Amino acid sequence: MTDIRTASTADTAVSERLASLRALLTEAAPVVVAFSGGVDSSLLAWVAHDELGPQQAHAVTAVSPSLAETERGEARRLAGSWGLRYSEVETLEMERAAYRSNDSLRCAHCKDALMDALEPLATAEGATVTLGVNLDDLGDHRPGVAASESRGARFPLVEAGFTKEEVRAAAHSLGLEVWDKPAAPCLASRLPYGTPVSAPVLRTVGRAEAALAGLGFEELRVRHYDDLARIEVPPDRLGDVVDARAAVVAAVQAAGYSYVTLDLEGLRSGNLNAALGEAAGDATAGSHAPTTAG
């Protein structure tokens, strides 16, 4: 049972974070919010719109092959539901050889492409580019955070002191339906580092994940290993995948894979980044084992 005092303290902290966020957005206004429809950018876009109004808050979704069509549609739907001033811009990371090579700085190349698309819009409006990054995001391998910051982007959720849990609590307190939406990072994150990124591969991953979501597995990753798909779901859903084995296999094979496997460790967000540390250790030991992370 949750201690009432603990709950009250948490509620107070979230209220204080929201007040700080509103003040930061007022100071930064006008703002362009990179809006993916995930809980972080949704909270940021909604509060910016609520605090500043549509003239000073512009939600913009970056469209590229790495954005699942389902996520694009959800961003559009939310923007319309909330009355946001909303646009889409095309980002051209796929034109960059460095991005397509999928090295450990892939996210940095992606955020550079994002800033290339957002900066002209922000300049025309005299606006600050803002991204939905929270404090917990700073602990993982996130070269994209440094890349976007170096280009002048601001992270109001970080500045206001929000953790991921507090972002969800704040979204819930405001009645935002996305408060418990599972994280949905870009499709390129399903490829181990070193596996070239291409539009056909991203479409295959997207089709497989959409098909599995249609079977009731909304929180998942399909990791891409050429013609083999490795499915990750939360540990408490592993049995459900096995129970639905025939439908799961049929759905993933219909998406374009020959072999379908289930990761018994379960869903671990960013787990392919672990190989970066392993590769560093191998290099120190003189090994020349290939890096496979993502």
C-alpha positions in Angstrom: 0.0 0.0 0.0 1.4 3.4 -1.0 2.1 5.7 1.9 -0.2 8.8 1.7 2.7 11.1 2.6 4.9 9.6 -0.2 2.1 10.0 -2.7 1.5 13.6 -1.6 5.2 14.4 -1.9 5.3 12.9 -5.4 2.3 14.9 -6.4 3.9 18.1 -5.1 7.1 17.4 -6.9 5.2 16.9 -10.2 3.2 20.1 -9.7 6.5 22.0 -9.1 8.0 20.5 -12.2 5.0 21.5 -14.3 5.2 25.1 -12.9 8.9 25.2 -13.7 8.2 23.8 -17.2 5.6 26.5 -17.9 8.1 29.2 -16.8 10.8 27.8 -18.9 8.6 27.7 -22.0 7.4 31.3 -21.4 11.1 32.4 -21.2 12.0 30.5 -24.4 8.9 31.5 -26.4 8.1 31.2 -29.2 9.0 27.5 -29.4 9.0 24.8 -32.0 8.4 21.4 -30.4 9.8 18.3 -32.1 6.6 16.2 -31.6 6.7 12.4 -32.1 3.5 11.6 -30.3 5.4 9.8 -27.5 4.7 10.8 -23.9 7.7 13.1 -23.5 7.1 15.2 -26.6 3.4 15.1 -26.0 3.7 16.5 -22.5 6.0 19.2 -23.9 3.8 20.1 -26.9 0.6 20.1 -24.8 2.0 22.3 -22.0 3.6 24.7 -24.6 0.3 25.0 -26.4 -1.7 25.5 -23.1 0.8 28.0 -21.8 1.7 30.0 -24.9 -1.1 29.4 -27.3 -0.9 28.4 -31.0 0.8 31.5 -32.1 3.8 30.9 -30.0 3.9 27.1 -29.9 4.3 25.0 -33.0 4.4 21.2 -32.9 6.3 19.6 -35.7 6.7 15.9 -36.6 9.8 14.8 -38.4 8.8 12.3 -41.1 11.3 9.8 -42.5 11.5 6.0 -43.1 12.6 5.6 -39.5 9.2 6.8 -38.3 6.6 4.0 -38.1 3.4 4.9 -40.1 1.4 4.1 -37.0 3.3 6.6 -35.0 2.9 9.3 -37.7 -0.8 8.7 -37.7 -1.0 8.9 -33.9 0.9 12.2 -33.8 -1.5 13.7 -36.3 -4.5 12.4 -34.4 -3.2 13.8 -31.1 -2.4 17.2 -32.6 -5.9 17.4 -34.0 -7.5 16.3 -30.8 -5.6 18.9 -28.7 -5.9 21.7 -31.2 -2.1 22.1 -31.6 -0.6 24.2 -34.4 0.9 21.3 -36.3 3.2 20.6 -39.2 5.2 17.8 -40.7 8.7 18.2 -42.1 10.7 15.6 -44.0 14.1 14.8 -42.6 16.8 13.5 -44.9 19.0 11.4 -42.7 18.8 8.5 -45.3 20.8 10.7 -47.7 23.7 10.6 -45.3 26.2 7.8 -45.8 27.3 8.1 -42.2 23.7 7.5 -41.0 23.1 4.6 -43.3 26.4 2.9 -42.2 24.7 2.7 -38.7 27.8 3.3 -36.5 27.6 4.2 -32.9 26.9 7.8 -33.8 23.8 7.0 -35.8 21.6 9.0 -33.5 23.8 12.1 -33.8 23.6 11.9 -37.6 19.8 11.6 -37.2 19.5 14.6 -34.9 21.7 16.7 -37.2 19.2 15.9 -40.0 16.3 16.8 -37.7 17.9 20.2 -36.8 18.5 20.8 -40.5 14.8 20.5 -41.0 13.6 22.4 -38.0 16.1 25.3 -38.0 14.7 27.1 -41.0 11.2 26.9 -39.6 12.3 28.1 -36.2 14.4 31.0 -37.7 11.4 32.1 -39.8 9.3 32.2 -36.6 12.1 33.6 -34.3 11.6 30.4 -32.2 13.6 28.1 -30.0 13.8 24.4 -31.0 12.8 22.2 -28.1 13.0 18.4 -27.8 11.3 16.0 -25.4 14.3 14.7 -23.5 14.1 13.8 -19.8 16.7 13.3 -17.1 16.7 9.5 -17.5 17.6 9.8 -21.2 20.9 11.3 -20.2 22.1 8.1 -18.6 22.1 5.9 -21.8 24.2 6.1 -24.9 22.5 9.1 -26.5 24.8 10.9 -29.0 21.8 12.6 -30.5 21.3 14.6 -27.3 24.7 16.2 -27.6 24.3 16.7 -31.3 21.0 18.6 -31.0 22.2 20.6 -28.1 25.3 21.7 -30.0 22.9 23.0 -32.7 21.0 25.2 -30.2 18.1 22.9 -29.2 16.8 23.1 -25.6 15.4 20.3 -23.4 12.8 22.0 -21.2 11.9 18.7 -19.4 15.5 18.3 -18.4 15.8 21.9 -17.3 12.6 21.5 -15.2 14.0 18.3 -13.6 11.6 15.7 -15.0 12.5 12.0 -14.7 10.6 9.6 -17.0 8.3 8.6 -14.2 7.5 12.2 -13.4 6.8 12.9 -17.1 4.2 10.1 -17.0 2.8 11.3 -13.7 2.5 14.8 -15.1 0.8 13.6 -18.3 -1.6 11.6 -16.2 -2.4 14.5 -13.9 -3.3 16.6 -17.0 -5.5 13.9 -18.4 -3.3 13.2 -21.4 -4.2 9.7 -22.8 -0.6 9.0 -23.8 0.6 9.0 -20.1 1.1 5.2 -20.2 2.0 4.8 -23.8 5.0 2.4 -24.3 8.2 4.0 -25.6 8.5 3.8 -29.4 12.0 4.7 -30.5 12.8 5.1 -34.1 12.8 1.9 -36.2 16.5 2.2 -36.9 17.2 1.3 -33.3 16.1 -2.2 -34.1 19.2 -2.8 -36.2 22.5 -3.8 -34.5 25.2 -1.3 -35.1 27.0 -2.0 -38.3 23.9 -3.3 -40.0 23.3 -0.8 -42.9 20.1 1.2 -42.5 17.8 1.1 -45.6 14.2 2.1 -46.2 13.2 -1.5 -47.2 14.6 -2.9 -43.9 12.8 -0.2 -41.9 9.6 -1.0 -43.6 10.0 -4.7 -42.9 10.6 -4.0 -39.2 7.6 -1.6 -39.1 5.3 -4.1 -40.8 6.3 -6.8 -38.3 5.8 -4.6 -35.3 2.4 -3.3 -36.5 1.3 -6.9 -37.2 2.3 -8.0 -33.7 0.6 -4.9 -32.2 -2.5 -6.1 -34.0 -2.3 -9.3 -32.1 -2.3 -7.4 -28.8 1.5 -7.0 -28.2 1.7 -3.2 -28.1 4.9 -3.1 -26.0 7.6 -4.8 -28.1 10.6 -4.6 -30.3 11.4 -6.6 -33.4 15.2 -6.7 -33.6 16.4 -7.2 -37.2 19.1 -9.7 -38.1 18.9 -10.1 -41.9 16.2 -12.7 -42.5 15.8 -13.4 -38.7 13.5 -11.5 -36.4 14.2 -11.5 -32.7 11.0 -10.5 -30.8 11.2 -8.8 -27.4 8.2 -8.4 -25.2 8.0 -7.7 -21.4 8.8 -10.9 -19.4 5.2 -11.3 -18.2 4.1 -11.5 -21.9 6.5 -14.2 -23.0 3.9 -16.9 -22.3 1.4 -15.1 -24.4 3.7 -15.0 -27.4 4.2 -18.8 -27.0 0.5 -19.3 -26.7 -0.1 -17.3 -29.9 3.0 -18.9 -31.6 1.3 -19.8 -34.9 -0.2 -16.3 -35.4 3.0 -14.6 -34.3 5.1 -16.6 -36.7 2.7 -16.1 -39.6 2.5 -12.3 -38.9 6.3 -11.8 -38.8 6.9 -14.0 -41.8 4.3 -12.1 -43.7 6.2 -9.0 -42.9 9.3 -10.4 -44.7 11.3 -12.5 -42.3 12.1 -16.2 -42.8 12.9 -17.0 -39.1 11.1 -15.9 -36.0 12.7 -16.1 -32.5 11.7 -15.0 -29.0 14.2 -13.3 -26.7 13.7 -15.0 -23.3 15.3 -12.1 -21.4 12.3 -10.0 -22.4 12.1 -6.4 -23.6 15.1 -4.2 -22.6 15.0 -0.7 -24.1 18.3 0.2 -25.6 19.7 -3.2 -24.9 21.7 -3.3 -28.1 23.8 -0.4 -26.7 25.4 -3.0 -24.3 27.5 -4.2 -27.2 29.2 -0.8 -27.3 30.7 -1.5 -23.9 31.6 -5.0 -24.8 33.4 -3.8 -27.9 35.3 -1.3 -25.9 36.4 -4.0 -23.5 37.4 -6.3 -26.4 39.4 -3.5 -27.9 41.2 -2.9 -24.7 42.0 -6.6 -24.5 43.3 -6.6 -28.0 40.3 -8.5 -29.5 39.0 -7.6 -32.9 35.5 -8.9 -32.4 32.9 -7.0 -34.5 30.6 -4.5 -32.8 26.9 -5.4 -32.8 24.8 -2.9 -30.9 21.8 -0.7 -31.6 
